[in-house]
Structure formats: C-alpha cells, structure tokens
C-alpha cells in the first residue's frame, strides 16, 4: 500500500511538472476543447466568449512561441560559449618556424628563474641556453633552477638508437655534409652536457642544476621556462610548437616532464671535482669517476679534449 502511494505521489509530481513546463499548450488545448465541445453540443455561446477564447488560445500559442524562442536563444548562447572555449583551446598551441623559433627561445630565456630541458644530448642547451641563462642570473643577482634530461651516455644501445634517429634526418638539416651521428658522437655529446652542467654549477652559487640520464630515446625536445614551453624537433619540415604558461597544456607537460625525470637515473652533482676555467683531461677523468659515470676505457686524451670543447665551446647548431 505504501509503495502504491509513493508511486502515485511520484506520478502526480511528474504530471504537475509536465503541466508547468507545457503550460502554454495546456491552456490553449483546454480552451479549444471547451469551446469545441460546447459547439458540438449545440450550446449557444456568446460571441464575446468565443472571441475571448480565440484570443486566449492565440495568446497561449504566442506565449509558447516566445518561450521556445527563448530556449533556442539560450541553446545558441551555450553553443557559442562552447565554440569560444574550443577556439581558446586551439590557441593554446602556436606554431613556430624559421626565425620565429629563435626569437621565442630568446624571449623564454629573459627573466626566467627556471629551465627544464628534455631531449637528446643538449647541444643547443650547451651552446646557448645554459650560458645565457647563467649570465642573466648573474647580472640580475637571482637564483636559477635547471633540470636537464638527456640520453644516458653509459647506455650504448640508447646512444646507438638516438644516432640512427638523428642520421635519418641529417640530409635535411644541412646543405653541406656535417659531422655524422654515431653512437660514439652521441656519447660524447651527452658527456659534454654533464661536464657543462658541473662547470657552470661551480661558477654560480645560486644555480641549482640537476642532470637526469634516460635510456628512452626522445624524438622531441622540450624547453620549459617560467613563461612558456617550446617543443622542437630535428626534422625542419615539421613545425615547432609554443605553449604559453597560462594554458592548461603547459601544466600538463610540467607533470609529464616531472614523471619522465622520475624514471631516469639522477646524477649526484655534489660529488664533483673542482674544474679550471679550461678543464684538463685529468680533471675531467676524475670528475666522471666521482660521478660514478666513468668515461669509456677506449676514449683517448683527444676524445676527452673533444668532450671539453663540446662542453664549453659548443656552436649553435641552428645558426644559419
């Protein structure tokens, strides 16, 4: 009995709610039915009543039309709002090409107090980003945090895989033949980035720098500053991307890059040897031994000299 009563109550609630939502139609239908029934029963109806009923029906129909129009306007506004948000999402990413890329990187380096890099071996990082960011931090007397995630030079398979990837696009990058990418060159480039990080760390007390060594071969490079994220790649026929800090995608990549570092090997840069302005071969050998990242036994003094040169005198690979 209680169940039937509850069901009856819900039925009444639904009926009342439906009636209120469709009040205009209910009024028009009721008026039309009453007048029509009286006419069928041949009841004499005053013309004023008939005219009033017709006006009532017309008013109800007009009210219904206006209500439906209001609903449509609301729907259109909601659709436009959704479209606006979709367009805003599309503008989260801006493409960069040619000189735009260098200008964007230059702006990103200005006044930033942090830089996160994830890529292959960090050649551009050593040549431009690291020295410029350190110089600006010194000039402005502020702290600087840098996190560098590169290919692990101790992982021969990862170095060979990265070299194959780079060689795939080498013919597109230069009009004249450049130094071929090989597993050995990849190892030297990564060792050079580690050396550069240690060298600059000793010259700026307010520099907090960490190096992470990954066995996963990257196909993209990520440069994240306090103002934006720039995603680049080696194939010049593909566009580069810029994401401003106030966009959700920026925060997504902050998390993604953090997770990537969590899965990489972290070097303890506090266990370093003092490095001269122009480090010697012995200093470099001791440095990597202290880092538990010894240079290959096959490396000669000339190979170590190449690493030193790449670390402190790298050339901008994108300079035309």
C-alpha positions as CSV (number, residue, x, y, z in Angstrom):
1,X,0.0,0.0,0.0
2,X,2.8,2.4,0.9
3,X,4.6,1.5,-2.3
4,X,1.5,2.3,-4.4
5,X,1.0,5.6,-2.6
6,X,4.6,6.6,-3.3
7,X,4.3,5.7,-6.9
8,X,1.0,7.7,-7.1
9,X,2.8,10.6,-5.5
10,X,5.7,10.5,-8.0
11,X,3.1,10.3,-10.8
12,X,1.4,13.4,-9.6
13,X,4.7,15.2,-9.3
14,X,5.7,14.3,-12.8
15,X,2.2,15.4,-14.1
16,X,2.4,18.7,-12.3
17,X,6.0,19.3,-13.6
18,X,5.0,18.4,-17.2
19,X,2.0,20.7,-17.0
20,X,4.1,23.6,-15.7
21,X,6.7,23.1,-18.5
22,X,3.9,23.0,-21.1
23,X,1.5,25.4,-19.6
24,X,1.0,27.4,-22.8
25,X,-0.1,24.3,-24.7
26,X,-2.3,23.0,-21.9
27,X,-4.2,26.4,-21.7
28,X,-4.6,26.5,-25.5
29,X,-5.8,22.9,-25.6
30,X,-8.2,23.3,-22.7
31,X,-9.8,26.4,-24.2
32,X,-10.1,24.8,-27.6
33,X,-11.6,21.7,-26.2
34,X,-14.2,23.6,-24.1
35,X,-15.3,25.8,-27.0
36,X,-15.3,22.9,-29.4
37,X,-17.4,20.7,-27.1
38,X,-20.0,23.4,-26.5
39,X,-20.2,24.0,-30.2
40,X,-20.7,20.3,-30.9
41,X,-23.5,20.1,-28.2
42,X,-25.1,23.0,-30.0
43,X,-24.8,25.2,-26.9
44,X,-25.4,28.8,-27.6
45,X,-22.2,30.7,-26.8
46,X,-22.0,34.4,-26.7
47,X,-19.8,35.8,-29.5
48,X,-17.7,37.7,-26.9
49,X,-16.9,34.4,-25.1
50,X,-15.9,32.8,-28.4
51,X,-13.7,35.8,-29.4
52,X,-12.2,35.8,-25.9
53,X,-11.5,32.1,-26.1
54,X,-9.9,32.5,-29.5
55,X,-7.7,35.3,-28.2
56,X,-6.8,33.1,-25.2
57,X,-5.8,30.3,-27.5
58,X,-3.8,32.7,-29.7
59,X,-2.1,34.3,-26.6
60,X,-1.2,30.8,-25.3
61,X,0.3,30.0,-28.7
62,X,2.3,33.2,-28.8
63,X,3.5,32.6,-25.3
64,X,4.6,29.2,-26.3
65,X,6.4,30.5,-29.4
66,X,8.2,33.2,-27.3
67,X,9.2,30.6,-24.7
68,X,10.6,28.3,-27.4
69,X,12.5,31.2,-28.9
70,X,14.0,32.0,-25.5
71,X,15.0,28.4,-25.1
72,X,16.7,28.4,-28.6
73,X,18.5,31.6,-27.8
74,X,19.8,30.1,-24.6
75,X,20.9,27.0,-26.5
76,X,22.6,29.1,-29.1
77,X,24.4,31.1,-26.5
78,X,25.5,27.9,-24.8
79,X,26.7,26.5,-28.2
80,X,28.6,29.8,-28.9
81,X,30.2,29.6,-25.4
82,X,31.3,26.1,-26.1
83,X,32.7,27.1,-29.5
84,X,34.5,30.0,-27.9
85,X,36.1,27.7,-25.4
86,X,37.1,25.3,-28.1
87,X,38.7,28.1,-30.1
88,X,40.6,29.2,-26.9
89,X,41.8,25.6,-26.5
90,X,43.0,25.6,-30.1
91,X,45.1,28.7,-29.4
92,X,46.8,27.0,-26.5
93,X,49.4,26.0,-29.1
94,X,51.1,28.3,-31.6
95,X,53.3,27.1,-34.4
96,X,56.8,28.4,-34.9
97,X,59.0,28.3,-37.9
98,X,62.3,29.8,-39.1
99,X,63.4,32.9,-37.2
100,X,60.3,32.7,-35.0
101,X,61.8,29.8,-33.1
102,X,65.0,31.6,-32.2
103,X,63.0,34.7,-31.1
104,X,60.7,32.6,-29.0
105,X,63.6,30.9,-27.3
106,X,65.3,34.2,-26.7
107,X,62.1,35.6,-25.0
108,X,61.8,32.5,-22.9
109,X,65.3,33.0,-21.6
110,X,64.6,36.5,-20.5
111,X,63.9,36.9,-16.8
112,X,63.3,33.2,-16.2
113,X,64.2,31.7,-12.9
114,X,64.0,28.1,-14.1
115,X,64.6,26.0,-17.2
116,X,63.6,22.4,-17.8
117,X,65.1,20.6,-20.8
118,X,64.4,17.1,-22.1
119,X,65.9,16.0,-25.4
120,X,68.7,14.0,-26.9
121,X,72.2,15.3,-26.0
122,X,71.6,19.0,-25.3
123,X,73.8,20.6,-27.9
124,X,71.8,23.8,-28.2
125,X,71.4,23.8,-24.4
126,X,75.2,23.9,-24.0
127,X,75.8,26.4,-26.8
128,X,73.1,29.0,-26.0
129,X,70.6,28.3,-23.3
130,X,72.8,27.3,-20.4
131,X,75.4,30.2,-20.8
132,X,72.8,32.8,-21.5
133,X,70.6,31.8,-18.5
134,X,73.6,31.7,-16.2
135,X,74.8,35.1,-17.4
136,X,71.3,36.7,-16.9
137,X,71.1,35.2,-13.4
138,X,74.5,36.7,-12.6
139,X,73.5,40.1,-14.0
140,X,70.2,40.2,-12.1
141,X,71.7,38.6,-8.9
142,X,69.0,36.0,-8.7
143,X,68.7,32.2,-8.4
144,X,68.3,29.8,-11.3
145,X,67.0,26.3,-11.3
146,X,67.7,24.0,-14.2
147,X,66.8,20.4,-14.8
148,X,68.4,18.6,-17.7
149,X,67.1,15.2,-19.0
150,X,69.3,13.6,-21.8
151,X,70.3,10.3,-23.3
152,X,72.4,8.2,-20.9
153,X,75.9,8.1,-22.4
154,X,76.6,4.8,-20.4
155,X,73.7,3.1,-22.3
156,X,75.3,2.0,-25.6
157,X,72.0,0.8,-27.1
158,X,70.2,4.0,-26.4
159,X,73.1,6.0,-27.8
160,X,73.1,3.9,-31.0
161,X,69.3,4.2,-31.4
162,X,69.5,8.0,-31.0
163,X,72.3,8.2,-33.5
164,X,70.1,6.3,-36.0
165,X,67.2,8.6,-35.4
166,X,69.4,11.7,-35.9
167,X,71.0,10.3,-39.0
168,X,67.6,9.7,-40.6
169,X,67.0,13.5,-40.8
170,X,70.6,14.6,-41.3
171,X,70.3,15.1,-45.0
172,X,67.5,17.6,-44.4
173,X,69.3,19.7,-41.8
174,X,72.4,20.9,-43.7
175,X,73.2,21.9,-47.2
176,X,76.7,20.6,-46.8
177,X,77.7,17.3,-45.1
178,X,78.0,17.7,-41.3
179,X,79.6,15.5,-38.7
180,X,77.8,12.2,-38.9
181,X,75.8,11.0,-36.0
182,X,77.1,7.8,-34.4
183,X,76.9,6.1,-31.1
184,X,80.3,7.5,-30.1
185,X,79.3,11.0,-31.0
186,X,76.1,10.7,-29.1
187,X,78.0,9.5,-26.0
188,X,80.5,12.4,-26.3
189,X,77.7,15.0,-26.7
190,X,75.9,13.7,-23.6
191,X,79.1,13.5,-21.6
192,X,79.8,17.1,-22.7
193,X,76.4,18.3,-21.3
194,X,77.1,16.7,-18.0
195,X,80.5,18.4,-17.9
196,X,79.0,21.7,-18.8
197,X,76.4,21.4,-16.0
198,X,79.2,20.8,-13.5
199,X,81.3,23.6,-14.8
200,X,78.6,26.2,-14.6
201,X,77.4,24.9,-11.3
202,X,80.8,25.8,-9.8
203,X,80.6,29.3,-11.2
204,X,77.2,30.4,-9.9
205,X,76.4,29.7,-6.3
206,X,72.7,30.4,-6.9
207,X,72.5,27.8,-9.7
208,X,70.6,24.7,-8.7
209,X,71.1,22.3,-11.5
210,X,70.3,18.6,-11.8
211,X,71.1,16.1,-14.6
212,X,69.0,13.1,-15.4
213,X,70.2,10.3,-17.7
214,X,67.5,8.4,-19.7
215,X,67.6,5.2,-21.6
216,X,64.5,6.2,-23.6
217,X,65.3,7.8,-27.0
218,X,63.4,11.1,-27.4
219,X,62.1,12.3,-30.8
220,X,61.2,15.7,-29.5
221,X,63.0,18.4,-27.5
222,X,61.2,20.2,-24.6
223,X,62.4,23.6,-23.3
224,X,60.3,24.9,-20.5
225,X,60.8,28.3,-18.9
226,X,58.8,30.2,-16.3
227,X,56.8,31.8,-19.2
228,X,56.3,29.1,-21.8
229,X,57.0,25.7,-23.2
230,X,58.7,25.3,-26.6
231,X,58.7,21.9,-28.3
232,X,61.1,21.4,-31.2
233,X,62.4,18.5,-33.3
234,X,65.2,17.7,-35.8
235,X,63.0,17.5,-38.9
236,X,62.9,21.1,-40.3
237,X,59.9,20.2,-42.4
238,X,57.8,19.9,-39.3
239,X,56.6,22.8,-37.3
240,X,57.8,23.7,-33.8
241,X,55.2,24.5,-31.1
242,X,54.9,27.1,-28.3
243,X,52.6,26.8,-25.3
244,X,52.1,29.8,-23.0
245,X,52.3,29.3,-19.3
246,X,48.6,30.3,-18.6
247,X,47.4,27.4,-20.8
248,X,46.4,24.0,-19.3
249,X,48.7,22.2,-21.7
250,X,51.7,23.9,-20.0
251,X,50.7,22.4,-16.7
252,X,50.2,19.0,-18.3
253,X,53.7,19.0,-19.6
254,X,55.1,20.2,-16.3
255,X,53.7,17.0,-14.8
256,X,54.8,14.8,-17.8
257,X,58.4,16.1,-17.7
258,X,58.5,15.5,-13.9
259,X,57.3,11.9,-14.4
260,X,60.0,11.4,-17.1
261,X,62.7,12.5,-14.7
262,X,61.4,10.2,-12.0
263,X,62.1,7.3,-14.3
264,X,65.6,8.4,-15.3
265,X,68.9,8.0,-13.5
266,X,69.8,11.1,-11.4
267,X,73.4,12.2,-11.1
268,X,74.7,13.5,-7.8
269,X,76.5,16.6,-8.9
270,X,77.6,17.4,-5.4
271,X,80.3,14.7,-5.8
272,X,82.3,16.7,-8.3
273,X,86.0,17.7,-8.6
274,X,87.0,21.4,-9.0
275,X,87.2,22.4,-12.6
276,X,89.6,25.0,-14.1
277,X,88.4,27.7,-16.5
278,X,89.8,25.3,-19.1
279,X,89.5,21.9,-17.5
280,X,92.3,19.5,-18.1
281,X,92.0,15.9,-19.2
282,X,92.9,14.6,-15.7
283,X,90.3,16.9,-14.1
284,X,87.6,15.6,-16.4
285,X,88.5,12.0,-15.9
286,X,88.4,12.4,-12.1
287,X,85.1,14.3,-12.4
288,X,83.3,11.5,-14.2
289,X,84.8,8.9,-11.9
290,X,83.4,10.8,-8.9
291,X,80.0,10.9,-10.6
292,X,80.1,7.1,-11.0
293,X,79.9,7.7,-14.7
294,X,83.4,6.8,-15.9
295,X,84.4,7.6,-19.5
296,X,84.9,4.5,-21.7
297,X,88.3,3.0,-21.5
298,X,88.6,3.3,-25.3
299,X,88.5,7.1,-25.1
300,X,91.9,8.7,-25.7
301,X,93.1,12.1,-24.4
302,X,91.9,13.5,-27.8
303,X,88.4,12.2,-27.2
304,X,88.4,13.8,-23.7
305,X,89.6,17.0,-25.4
306,X,86.6,16.8,-27.8
307,X,84.2,16.5,-24.8
308,X,85.8,19.5,-23.1
309,X,85.4,21.5,-26.4
310,X,81.8,20.5,-26.9
311,X,81.0,21.3,-23.3
312,X,82.4,24.9,-23.1
313,X,82.7,26.0,-26.7
314,X,79.7,24.4,-28.5
315,X,78.4,26.1,-31.6
316,X,74.8,27.0,-32.1
317,X,73.6,24.1,-34.3
318,X,70.8,26.2,-35.8
319,X,72.8,29.2,-36.7
320,X,72.5,29.9,-40.5
